[in-house]
Amino acid sequence: MATSKQVFSDKFIGIALLSLAGPLIWVVHFAVVYGVQHVACVALLNNADFWVATSIIVMTVVALLALLALILKPDILQRLSRNRIQEERIIVFLSGVMRTLAFLSILGVLWSGISLFFLPACGSVT
Protein backbone atom coordinates (compact mmCIF):
# COMPACT_ATOMS: atom_id res chain seq x y z
CA MET A 1 0.00 0.00 0.00
CA ALA A 2 1.53 3.25 -1.10
CA THR A 3 1.13 6.43 0.86
CA SER A 4 0.14 9.55 -0.98
CA LYS A 5 1.99 12.81 -0.63
CA GLN A 6 0.12 15.71 0.87
CA VAL A 7 -0.48 18.19 -1.94
CA PHE A 8 -0.93 21.26 0.26
CA SER A 9 0.65 21.83 3.64
CA ASP A 10 -1.49 22.79 6.62
CA LYS A 11 0.35 26.11 6.75
CA PHE A 12 -0.63 26.95 3.17
CA ILE A 13 -4.27 26.07 3.82
CA GLY A 14 -4.23 28.37 6.84
CA ILE A 15 -2.71 31.18 4.80
CA ALA A 16 -5.24 30.66 1.99
CA LEU A 17 -8.17 30.68 4.43
CA LEU A 18 -6.83 33.81 6.10
CA SER A 19 -6.56 35.52 2.73
CA LEU A 20 -10.27 34.71 2.24
CA ALA A 21 -11.18 36.08 5.68
CA GLY A 22 -12.92 39.14 4.18
CA PRO A 23 -15.60 37.21 2.28
CA LEU A 24 -15.96 34.79 5.20
CA ILE A 25 -16.63 37.69 7.60
CA TRP A 26 -19.12 39.12 5.10
CA VAL A 27 -20.98 35.80 4.85
CA VAL A 28 -21.16 35.42 8.61
CA HIS A 29 -22.34 39.01 8.99
CA PHE A 30 -25.02 38.54 6.35
CA ALA A 31 -26.27 35.29 7.86
CA VAL A 32 -26.30 36.59 11.42
CA VAL A 33 -27.96 39.90 10.54
CA TYR A 34 -30.82 38.35 8.61
CA GLY A 35 -31.09 35.32 10.89
CA VAL A 36 -31.34 37.47 14.02
CA GLN A 37 -33.67 39.88 12.27
CA HIS A 38 -36.09 37.17 11.23
CA VAL A 39 -36.10 35.33 14.56
CA ALA A 40 -36.37 38.53 16.63
CA CYS A 41 -39.18 39.94 14.52
CA VAL A 42 -41.21 36.76 14.89
CA ALA A 43 -40.44 36.22 18.59
CA LEU A 44 -40.69 39.77 19.92
CA LEU A 45 -43.47 41.09 17.65
CA ASN A 46 -44.12 44.71 18.73
CA ASN A 47 -40.90 45.22 20.70
CA ALA A 48 -38.61 43.95 17.98
CA ASP A 49 -37.78 47.15 16.10
CA PHE A 50 -35.41 48.58 18.70
CA TRP A 51 -33.62 45.28 19.38
CA VAL A 52 -33.29 44.37 15.73
CA ALA A 53 -31.93 47.80 14.84
CA THR A 54 -29.48 47.73 17.74
CA SER A 55 -28.24 44.23 16.93
CA ILE A 56 -27.76 45.07 13.25
CA ILE A 57 -25.77 48.18 14.12
CA VAL A 58 -23.57 46.29 16.60
CA MET A 59 -22.94 43.38 14.21
CA THR A 60 -22.14 45.77 11.36
CA VAL A 61 -19.64 47.72 13.47
CA VAL A 62 -17.95 44.50 14.65
CA ALA A 63 -17.69 43.18 11.09
CA LEU A 64 -16.33 46.52 9.81
CA LEU A 65 -13.69 46.61 12.55
CA ALA A 66 -12.59 43.07 11.71
CA LEU A 67 -12.37 43.91 8.00
CA LEU A 68 -10.46 47.13 8.69
CA ALA A 69 -8.00 45.15 10.78
CA LEU A 70 -7.37 42.89 7.78
CA ILE A 71 -6.74 45.90 5.54
CA LEU A 72 -4.57 47.84 7.99
CA LYS A 73 -2.58 44.85 9.31
CA PRO A 74 -1.78 42.62 6.31
CA ASP A 75 1.39 41.40 8.03
CA ILE A 76 -0.69 38.78 9.82
CA LEU A 77 0.00 36.49 6.85
CA GLN A 78 3.74 36.94 7.25
CA ARG A 79 3.55 35.72 10.84
CA LEU A 80 2.26 32.37 9.61
CA SER A 81 5.19 31.91 7.24
CA ARG A 82 8.40 30.39 8.60
CA ASN A 83 10.47 30.37 5.45
CA ARG A 84 10.17 33.97 4.30
CA ILE A 85 12.71 33.80 1.48
CA GLN A 86 10.94 31.13 -0.57
CA GLU A 87 7.41 32.28 0.13
CA GLU A 88 7.90 36.04 -0.03
CA ARG A 89 6.21 36.44 -3.42
CA ILE A 90 3.31 34.21 -2.41
CA ILE A 91 2.79 36.12 0.84
CA VAL A 92 2.91 39.48 -0.93
CA PHE A 93 0.37 38.27 -3.49
CA LEU A 94 -1.96 36.75 -0.89
CA SER A 95 -1.70 39.90 1.26
CA GLY A 96 -2.88 41.93 -1.72
CA VAL A 97 -5.70 39.47 -2.35
CA MET A 98 -6.68 39.58 1.33
CA ARG A 99 -6.76 43.39 1.38
CA THR A 100 -8.74 43.62 -1.87
CA LEU A 101 -11.30 41.04 -0.77
CA ALA A 102 -11.59 42.72 2.65
CA PHE A 103 -12.27 46.06 0.94
CA LEU A 104 -14.94 44.52 -1.27
CA SER A 105 -16.42 42.82 1.78
CA ILE A 106 -16.61 46.19 3.54
CA LEU A 107 -18.88 47.35 0.73
CA GLY A 108 -21.10 44.29 1.20
CA VAL A 109 -21.27 44.71 4.98
CA LEU A 110 -22.11 48.40 4.60
CA TRP A 111 -24.77 47.59 2.02
CA SER A 112 -26.58 45.18 4.30
CA GLY A 113 -26.03 47.34 7.39
CA ILE A 114 -27.20 50.60 5.84
CA SER A 115 -30.41 49.00 4.61
CA LEU A 116 -31.60 49.35 8.20
CA PHE A 117 -31.99 53.11 7.63
CA PHE A 118 -34.07 52.70 4.46
CA LEU A 119 -36.32 49.73 5.23
CA PRO A 120 -38.43 48.94 8.29
CA ALA A 121 -36.73 46.42 10.57
CA CYS A 122 -39.76 44.14 10.86
CA GLY A 123 -41.92 45.31 7.97
CA SER A 124 -42.80 41.88 6.60
CA VAL A 125 -43.95 40.39 9.92
CA THR A 126 -47.60 40.97 10.74
OpenMM code with the backbone's topology and positions (N, CA, C; nanometers):
from openmm import Vec3, app, unit

residues = "MET ALA THR SER LYS GLN VAL PHE SER ASP LYS PHE ILE GLY ILE ALA LEU LEU SER LEU ALA GLY PRO LEU ILE TRP VAL VAL HIS PHE ALA VAL VAL TYR GLY VAL GLN HIS VAL ALA CYS VAL ALA LEU LEU ASN ASN ALA ASP PHE TRP VAL ALA THR SER ILE ILE VAL MET THR VAL VAL ALA LEU LEU ALA LEU LEU ALA LEU ILE LEU LYS PRO ASP ILE LEU GLN ARG LEU SER ARG ASN ARG ILE GLN GLU GLU ARG ILE ILE VAL PHE LEU SER GLY VAL MET ARG THR LEU ALA PHE LEU SER ILE LEU GLY VAL LEU TRP SER GLY ILE SER LEU PHE PHE LEU PRO ALA CYS GLY SER VAL THR".split()
positions = [
    Vec3(0.0839, -0.1177, 0.0000),
    Vec3(0.0000, 0.0000, 0.0000),
    Vec3(0.0885, 0.1240, 0.0000),
    Vec3(0.0712, 0.2055, -0.0970),
    Vec3(0.1533, 0.3252, -0.1102),
    Vec3(0.0859, 0.4427, -0.0396),
    Vec3(0.1676, 0.5233, 0.0215),
    Vec3(0.1133, 0.6434, 0.0859),
    Vec3(0.1183, 0.7584, -0.0123),
    Vec3(0.0177, 0.8411, -0.0065),
    Vec3(0.0140, 0.9549, -0.0979),
    Vec3(0.0771, 1.0763, -0.0318),
    Vec3(0.1396, 1.1588, -0.1136),
    Vec3(0.1988, 1.2812, -0.0628),
    Vec3(0.0890, 1.3847, -0.0413),
    Vec3(0.1078, 1.4648, 0.0608),
    Vec3(0.0122, 1.5712, 0.0874),
    Vec3(0.0389, 1.6835, -0.0122),
    Vec3(-0.0649, 1.7200, -0.0880),
    Vec3(-0.0479, 1.8194, -0.1937),
    Vec3(-0.0253, 1.9574, -0.1347),
    Vec3(-0.1056, 1.9955, -0.0360),
    Vec3(-0.0931, 2.1265, 0.0264),
    Vec3(-0.0578, 2.1080, 0.1731),
    Vec3(0.0308, 2.1912, 0.2222),
    Vec3(0.0645, 2.1831, 0.3638),
    Vec3(-0.0444, 2.2511, 0.4461),
    Vec3(-0.0502, 2.2173, 0.5723),
    Vec3(-0.1487, 2.2790, 0.6616),
    Vec3(-0.1257, 2.4286, 0.6726),
    Vec3(0.0008, 2.4681, 0.6675),
    Vec3(0.0349, 2.6108, 0.6749),
    Vec3(-0.0224, 2.6861, 0.5552),
    Vec3(-0.0104, 2.6284, 0.4357),
    Vec3(-0.0631, 2.6955, 0.3171),
    Vec3(-0.2149, 2.7054, 0.3229),
    Vec3(-0.2811, 2.6022, 0.3709),
    Vec3(-0.4273, 2.6067, 0.3821),
    Vec3(-0.4688, 2.7163, 0.4794),
    Vec3(-0.3951, 2.7296, 0.5890),
    Vec3(-0.4235, 2.8366, 0.6843),
    Vec3(-0.4043, 2.9738, 0.6228),
    Vec3(-0.2973, 2.9902, 0.5457),
    Vec3(-0.2710, 3.1185, 0.4802),
    Vec3(-0.3789, 3.1472, 0.3761),
    Vec3(-0.4197, 3.0462, 0.3005),
    Vec3(-0.5240, 3.0661, 0.1995),
    Vec3(-0.6575, 3.1018, 0.2640),
    Vec3(-0.6919, 3.0346, 0.3736),
    Vec3(-0.8165, 3.0685, 0.4427),
    Vec3(-0.8115, 3.2078, 0.5028),
    Vec3(-0.6965, 3.2461, 0.5550),
    Vec3(-0.6833, 3.3806, 0.6101),
    Vec3(-0.6930, 3.4862, 0.5009),
    Vec3(-0.6442, 3.4551, 0.3825),
    Vec3(-0.6560, 3.5518, 0.2734),
    Vec3(-0.8010, 3.5644, 0.2259),
    Vec3(-0.8834, 3.4645, 0.2561),
    Vec3(-1.0266, 3.4708, 0.2238),
    Vec3(-1.1102, 3.5139, 0.3440),
    Vec3(-1.0472, 3.5693, 0.4453),
    Vec3(-1.1179, 3.6077, 0.5675),
    Vec3(-1.2227, 3.7165, 0.5410),
    Vec3(-1.1964, 3.8075, 0.4487),
    Vec3(-1.2924, 3.9142, 0.4182),
    Vec3(-1.4273, 3.8601, 0.3741),
    Vec3(-1.4315, 3.7779, 0.2692),
    Vec3(-1.5597, 3.7215, 0.2284),
    Vec3(-1.6229, 3.6324, 0.3352),
    Vec3(-1.5409, 3.5626, 0.4134),
    Vec3(-1.5962, 3.4793, 0.5204),
    Vec3(-1.6634, 3.5648, 0.6278),
    Vec3(-1.6017, 3.6774, 0.6636),
    Vec3(-1.6634, 3.7695, 0.7602),
    Vec3(-1.7930, 3.8247, 0.7027),
    Vec3(-1.7927, 3.8579, 0.5751),
    Vec3(-1.9118, 3.9119, 0.5103),
    Vec3(-2.0256, 3.8095, 0.5139),
    Vec3(-1.9957, 3.6846, 0.4844),
    Vec3(-2.0978, 3.5797, 0.4847),
    Vec3(-2.1550, 3.5602, 0.6251),
    Vec3(-2.0678, 3.5576, 0.7241),
    Vec3(-2.1159, 3.5415, 0.8613),
    Vec3(-2.2008, 3.6609, 0.9027),
    Vec3(-2.1562, 3.7813, 0.8672),
    Vec3(-2.2342, 3.9012, 0.8989),
    Vec3(-2.3718, 3.8953, 0.8344),
    Vec3(-2.3755, 3.8607, 0.7081),
    Vec3(-2.5016, 3.8542, 0.6350),
    Vec3(-2.5964, 3.7515, 0.6981),
    Vec3(-2.5442, 3.6343, 0.7284),
    Vec3(-2.6273, 3.5285, 0.7858),
    Vec3(-2.6771, 3.5657, 0.9255),
    Vec3(-2.5901, 3.6230, 1.0064),
    Vec3(-2.6304, 3.6593, 1.1422),
    Vec3(-2.7295, 3.7747, 1.1407),
    Vec3(-2.7046, 3.8747, 1.0586),
    Vec3(-2.7957, 3.9900, 1.0539),
    Vec3(-2.9358, 3.9454, 1.0140),
    Vec3(-2.9484, 3.8727, 0.9066),
    Vec3(-3.0817, 3.8351, 0.8612),
    Vec3(-3.1411, 3.7205, 0.9421),
    Vec3(-3.0578, 3.6364, 1.0000),
    Vec3(-3.1086, 3.5323, 1.0889),
    Vec3(-3.1640, 3.5911, 1.2166),
    Vec3(-3.0880, 3.6806, 1.2787),
    Vec3(-3.1337, 3.7474, 1.4015),
    Vec3(-3.2562, 3.8328, 1.3729),
    Vec3(-3.2543, 3.9019, 1.2606),
    Vec3(-3.3670, 3.9877, 1.2268),
    Vec3(-3.4948, 3.9060, 1.2141),
    Vec3(-3.4891, 3.7967, 1.1440),
    Vec3(-3.6089, 3.7168, 1.1232),
    Vec3(-3.6594, 3.6566, 1.2540),
    Vec3(-3.5698, 3.5977, 1.3306),
    Vec3(-3.6098, 3.5333, 1.4559),
    Vec3(-3.6616, 3.6361, 1.5558),
    Vec3(-3.5940, 3.7503, 1.5677),
    Vec3(-3.6366, 3.8531, 1.6634),
    Vec3(-3.7702, 3.9145, 1.6235),
    Vec3(-3.7914, 3.9357, 1.4959),
    Vec3(-3.9183, 3.9943, 1.4518),
    Vec3(-4.0352, 3.9011, 1.4798),
    Vec3(-4.0137, 3.7723, 1.4630),
    Vec3(-4.1209, 3.6762, 1.4893),
    Vec3(-4.1418, 3.6581, 1.6391),
    Vec3(-4.0330, 3.6513, 1.7155),
    Vec3(-4.0442, 3.6218, 1.8588),
    Vec3(-4.0898, 3.7416, 1.9410),
    Vec3(-4.0407, 3.8600, 1.9093),
    Vec3(-4.0693, 3.9769, 1.9923),
    Vec3(-4.1887, 4.0591, 1.9453),
    Vec3(-4.2334, 4.0380, 1.8240),
    Vec3(-4.3472, 4.1085, 1.7651),
    Vec3(-4.3351, 4.2600, 1.7784),
    Vec3(-4.4062, 4.3238, 1.8675),
    Vec3(-4.4122, 4.4709, 1.8733),
    Vec3(-4.2847, 4.5341, 1.9272),
    Vec3(-4.2106, 4.4651, 2.0094),
    Vec3(-4.0905, 4.5224, 2.0705),
    Vec3(-3.9645, 4.4962, 1.9904),
    Vec3(-3.9768, 4.4412, 1.8730),
    Vec3(-3.8606, 4.3945, 1.7983),
    Vec3(-3.7826, 4.5057, 1.7298),
    Vec3(-3.8467, 4.6137, 1.6920),
    Vec3(-3.7785, 4.7153, 1.6104),
    Vec3(-3.6512, 4.7673, 1.6759),
    Vec3(-3.6584, 4.8040, 1.8021),
    Vec3(-3.5407, 4.8583, 1.8701),
    Vec3(-3.4297, 4.7541, 1.8793),
    Vec3(-3.4626, 4.6318, 1.9195),
    Vec3(-3.3616, 4.5285, 1.9384),
    Vec3(-3.3015, 4.4826, 1.8074),
    Vec3(-3.3823, 4.4755, 1.7046),
    Vec3(-3.3293, 4.4367, 1.5733),
    Vec3(-3.2361, 4.5448, 1.5207),
    Vec3(-3.2769, 4.6703, 1.5314),
    Vec3(-3.1926, 4.7804, 1.4837),
    Vec3(-3.0613, 4.7860, 1.5614),
    Vec3(-3.0689, 4.7698, 1.6921),
    Vec3(-2.9479, 4.7730, 1.7740),
    Vec3(-2.8541, 4.6573, 1.7400),
    Vec3(-2.9096, 4.5386, 1.7246),
    Vec3(-2.8242, 4.4232, 1.6934),
    Vec3(-2.7612, 4.4355, 1.5552),
    Vec3(-2.8329, 4.4890, 1.4588),
    Vec3(-2.7763, 4.5073, 1.3248),
    Vec3(-2.6634, 4.6088, 1.3284),
    Vec3(-2.6824, 4.7167, 1.4021),
    Vec3(-2.5771, 4.8183, 1.4119),
    Vec3(-2.4530, 4.7601, 1.4791),
    Vec3(-2.4713, 4.6871, 1.5877),
    Vec3(-2.3574, 4.6286, 1.6599),
    Vec3(-2.2843, 4.5273, 1.5717),
    Vec3(-2.3580, 4.4395, 1.5059),
    Vec3(-2.2938, 4.3378, 1.4209),
    Vec3(-2.2220, 4.4013, 1.3028),
    Vec3(-2.2781, 4.5086, 1.2486),
    Vec3(-2.2137, 4.5771, 1.1365),
    Vec3(-2.0844, 4.6433, 1.1813),
    Vec3(-2.0858, 4.7075, 1.2963),
    Vec3(-1.9641, 4.7723, 1.3473),
    Vec3(-1.8557, 4.6681, 1.3765),
    Vec3(-1.8930, 4.5555, 1.4365),
    Vec3(-1.7949, 4.4499, 1.4653),
    Vec3(-1.7350, 4.3950, 1.3355),
    Vec3(-1.8185, 4.3701, 1.2368),
    Vec3(-1.7687, 4.3185, 1.1087),
    Vec3(-1.6785, 4.4205, 1.0397),
    Vec3(-1.7158, 4.5480, 1.0441),
    Vec3(-1.6331, 4.6516, 0.9812),
    Vec3(-1.4981, 4.6640, 1.0509),
    Vec3(-1.4961, 4.6544, 1.1834),
    Vec3(-1.3688, 4.6610, 1.2551),
    Vec3(-1.2792, 4.5424, 1.2204),
    Vec3(-1.3377, 4.4252, 1.2083),
    Vec3(-1.2585, 4.3071, 1.1707),
    Vec3(-1.2029, 4.3216, 1.0294),
    Vec3(-1.2832, 4.3729, 0.9384),
    Vec3(-1.2368, 4.3909, 0.8004),
    Vec3(-1.1310, 4.5002, 0.7910),
    Vec3(-1.1481, 4.6076, 0.8680),
    Vec3(-1.0462, 4.7131, 0.8685),
    Vec3(-0.9147, 4.6624, 0.9261),
    Vec3(-0.9223, 4.5735, 1.0232),
    Vec3(-0.7997, 4.5150, 1.0778),
    Vec3(-0.7263, 4.4337, 0.9711),
    Vec3(-0.8011, 4.3641, 0.8858),
    Vec3(-0.7371, 4.2885, 0.7776),
    Vec3(-0.6687, 4.3811, 0.6776),
    Vec3(-0.7314, 4.4956, 0.6518),
    Vec3(-0.6739, 4.5898, 0.5545),
    Vec3(-0.5528, 4.6618, 0.6133),
    Vec3(-0.5634, 4.7038, 0.7391),
    Vec3(-0.4568, 4.7838, 0.7987),
    Vec3(-0.3409, 4.7004, 0.8517),
    Vec3(-0.3624, 4.5729, 0.8780),
    Vec3(-0.2577, 4.4848, 0.9310),
    Vec3(-0.2401, 4.3617, 0.8412),
    Vec3(-0.1936, 4.3786, 0.7184),
    Vec3(-0.1777, 4.2620, 0.6308),
    Vec3(-0.0593, 4.1741, 0.6698),
    Vec3(0.0224, 4.2189, 0.7638),
    Vec3(0.1388, 4.1401, 0.8030),
    Vec3(0.1022, 4.0167, 0.8848),
    Vec3(-0.0258, 3.9977, 0.9104),
    Vec3(-0.0693, 3.8780, 0.9819),
    Vec3(-0.0371, 3.7521, 0.9011),
    Vec3(-0.0370, 3.7641, 0.7687),
    Vec3(0.0002, 3.6486, 0.6853),
    Vec3(0.1486, 3.6163, 0.6980),
    Vec3(0.2305, 3.7174, 0.7154),
    Vec3(0.3741, 3.6936, 0.7250),
    Vec3(0.4097, 3.6236, 0.8547),
    Vec3(0.3289, 3.6397, 0.9577),
    Vec3(0.3554, 3.5723, 1.0845),
    Vec3(0.3348, 3.4215, 1.0725),
    Vec3(0.2508, 3.3789, 0.9795),
    Vec3(0.2261, 3.2366, 0.9610),
    Vec3(0.3368, 3.1691, 0.8814),
    Vec3(0.4158, 3.2460, 0.8113),
    Vec3(0.5192, 3.1907, 0.7241),
    Vec3(0.6512, 3.1780, 0.7995),
    Vec3(0.7114, 3.0598, 0.7945),
    Vec3(0.8403, 3.0386, 0.8601),
    Vec3(0.9553, 3.0644, 0.7639),
    Vec3(0.9412, 3.0215, 0.6429),
    Vec3(1.0468, 3.0368, 0.5445),
    Vec3(1.0144, 3.1565, 0.4565),
    Vec3(1.0571, 3.2727, 0.4978),
    Vec3(1.0168, 3.3965, 0.4297),
    Vec3(1.0846, 3.4160, 0.2945),
    Vec3(1.1998, 3.3585, 0.2747),
    Vec3(1.2714, 3.3804, 0.1484),
    Vec3(1.1980, 3.3124, 0.0335),
    Vec3(1.1596, 3.1859, 0.0509),
    Vec3(1.0942, 3.1127, -0.0574),
    Vec3(0.9514, 3.1594, -0.0797),
    Vec3(0.8834, 3.1976, 0.0248),
    Vec3(0.7414, 3.2276, 0.0134),
    Vec3(0.7109, 3.3770, 0.0087),
    Vec3(0.8116, 3.4599, -0.0074),
    Vec3(0.7897, 3.6044, -0.0027),
    Vec3(0.6933, 3.6507, -0.1115),
    Vec3(0.7100, 3.6027, -0.2326),
    Vec3(0.6207, 3.6439, -0.3419),
    Vec3(0.4780, 3.5966, -0.3182),
    Vec3(0.4642, 3.4744, -0.2685),
    Vec3(0.3306, 3.4210, -0.2409),
    Vec3(0.2625, 3.5019, -0.1320),
    Vec3(0.3355, 3.5351, -0.0264),
    Vec3(0.2790, 3.6115, 0.0844),
    Vec3(0.2402, 3.7515, 0.0391),
    Vec3(0.3230, 3.8142, -0.0420),
    Vec3(0.2907, 3.9483, -0.0929),
    Vec3(0.1646, 3.9421, -0.1788),
    Vec3(0.1565, 3.8415, -0.2645),
    Vec3(0.0368, 3.8270, -0.3490),
    Vec3(-0.0869, 3.8019, -0.2648),
    Vec3(-0.0791, 3.7076, -0.1707),
    Vec3(-0.1958, 3.6754, -0.0886),
    Vec3(-0.2340, 3.7905, 0.0041),
    Vec3(-0.1371, 3.8711, 0.0464),
    Vec3(-0.1697, 3.9905, 0.1258),
    Vec3(-0.2504, 4.0888, 0.0421),
    Vec3(-0.2117, 4.1058, -0.0827),
    Vec3(-0.2879, 4.1928, -0.1723),
    Vec3(-0.4276, 4.1401, -0.1978),
    Vec3(-0.4384, 4.0090, -0.2162),
    Vec3(-0.5701, 3.9474, -0.2352),
    Vec3(-0.6553, 3.9655, -0.1106),
    Vec3(-0.5952, 3.9443, 0.0068),
    Vec3(-0.6683, 3.9583, 0.1326),
    Vec3(-0.7189, 4.1007, 0.1505),
    Vec3(-0.6359, 4.1991, 0.1211),
    Vec3(-0.6762, 4.3390, 0.1378),
    Vec3(-0.7853, 4.3768, 0.0381),
    Vec3(-0.7727, 4.3307, -0.0853),
    Vec3(-0.8736, 4.3617, -0.1866),
    Vec3(-1.0075, 4.2974, -0.1514),
    Vec3(-1.0058, 4.1721, -0.1132),
    Vec3(-1.1298, 4.1043, -0.0767),
    Vec3(-1.1909, 4.1635, 0.0503),
    Vec3(-1.1076, 4.2072, 0.1440),
    Vec3(-1.1593, 4.2720, 0.2648),
    Vec3(-1.2255, 4.4049, 0.2294),
    Vec3(-1.1659, 4.4798, 0.1364),
    Vec3(-1.2274, 4.6060, 0.0936),
    Vec3(-1.3615, 4.5815, 0.0261),
    Vec3(-1.3677, 4.4839, -0.0622),
    Vec3(-1.4943, 4.4519, -0.1273),
    Vec3(-1.5973, 4.4018, -0.0264),
    Vec3(-1.5514, 4.3306, 0.0742),
    Vec3(-1.6419, 4.2819, 0.1780),
    Vec3(-1.6943, 4.3961, 0.2637),
    Vec3(-1.6130, 4.5005, 0.2824),
    Vec3(-1.6612, 4.6188, 0.3544),
    Vec3(-1.7808, 4.6784, 0.2813),
    Vec3(-1.7742, 4.6824, 0.1503),
    Vec3(-1.8882, 4.7351, 0.0730),
    Vec3(-2.0126, 4.6493, 0.0947),
    Vec3(-1.9964, 4.5181, 0.0974),
    Vec3(-2.1095, 4.4290, 0.1204),
    Vec3(-2.1671, 4.4428, 0.2599),
    Vec3(-2.0804, 4.4542, 0.3596),
    Vec3(-2.1270, 4.4711, 0.4975),
    Vec3(-2.1991, 4.6047, 0.5125),
    Vec3(-2.1435, 4.7096, 0.4545),
    Vec3(-2.2106, 4.8402, 0.4604),
    Vec3(-2.3459, 4.8363, 0.3902),
    Vec3(-2.3515, 4.7674, 0.2777),
    Vec3(-2.4766, 4.7592, 0.2020),
    Vec3(-2.5866, 4.6936, 0.2849),
    Vec3(-2.5546, 4.5845, 0.3505),
    Vec3(-2.6578, 4.5176, 0.4304),
    Vec3(-2.6821, 4.5891, 0.5625),
    Vec3(-2.5843, 4.6601, 0.6152),
    Vec3(-2.6030, 4.7344, 0.7392),
    Vec3(-2.6788, 4.8642, 0.7193),
    Vec3(-2.6540, 4.9321, 0.6100),
    Vec3(-2.7195, 5.0602, 0.5839),
    Vec3(-2.8664, 5.0411, 0.5450),
    Vec3(-2.9006, 4.9229, 0.4989),
    Vec3(-3.0407, 4.8997, 0.4612),
    Vec3(-3.1346, 4.9196, 0.5796),
    Vec3(-3.0814, 4.9107, 0.6991),
    Vec3(-3.1605, 4.9350, 0.8201),
    Vec3(-3.2209, 5.0751, 0.8198),
    Vec3(-3.1512, 5.1717, 0.7622),
    Vec3(-3.1987, 5.3105, 0.7628),
    Vec3(-3.2992, 5.3392, 0.6521),
    Vec3(-3.3158, 5.2483, 0.5578),
    Vec3(-3.4073, 5.2702, 0.4463),
    Vec3(-3.5302, 5.1808, 0.4491),
    Vec3(-3.5210, 5.0684, 0.5185),
    Vec3(-3.6321, 4.9727, 0.5232),
    Vec3(-3.6737, 4.9503, 0.6678),
    Vec3(-3.8019, 4.9243, 0.6916),
    Vec3(-3.8430, 4.8938, 0.8291),
    Vec3(-3.7797, 4.7631, 0.8756),
    Vec3(-3.7424, 4.7593, 1.0028),
    Vec3(-3.6731, 4.6415, 1.0566),
    Vec3(-3.7603, 4.5158, 1.0511),
    Vec3(-3.8865, 4.5296, 1.0847),
    Vec3(-3.9756, 4.4138, 1.0865),
    Vec3(-4.0999, 4.4420, 1.0017),
    Vec3(-4.0804, 4.4936, 0.8824),
    Vec3(-4.1919, 4.5311, 0.7973),
    Vec3(-4.2713, 4.4155, 0.7414),
    Vec3(-4.2088, 4.3004, 0.7240),
    Vec3(-4.2800, 4.1885, 0.6603),
    Vec3(-4.3540, 4.1009, 0.7610),
    Vec3(-4.3298, 4.1202, 0.8889),
    Vec3(-4.3953, 4.0394, 0.9916),
    Vec3(-4.5241, 4.1088, 1.0343),
    Vec3(-4.6321, 4.0370, 1.0335),
    Vec3(-4.7598, 4.0972, 1.0745),
    Vec3(-4.8128, 4.0344, 1.1991),
] * unit.nanometer
topology = app.Topology()
chain = topology.addChain("A")
for resn in residues:
    res = topology.addResidue(resn, chain)
    for name in ("N", "CA", "C"):
        topology.addAtom(name, app.Element.getBySymbol(name[0]), res)
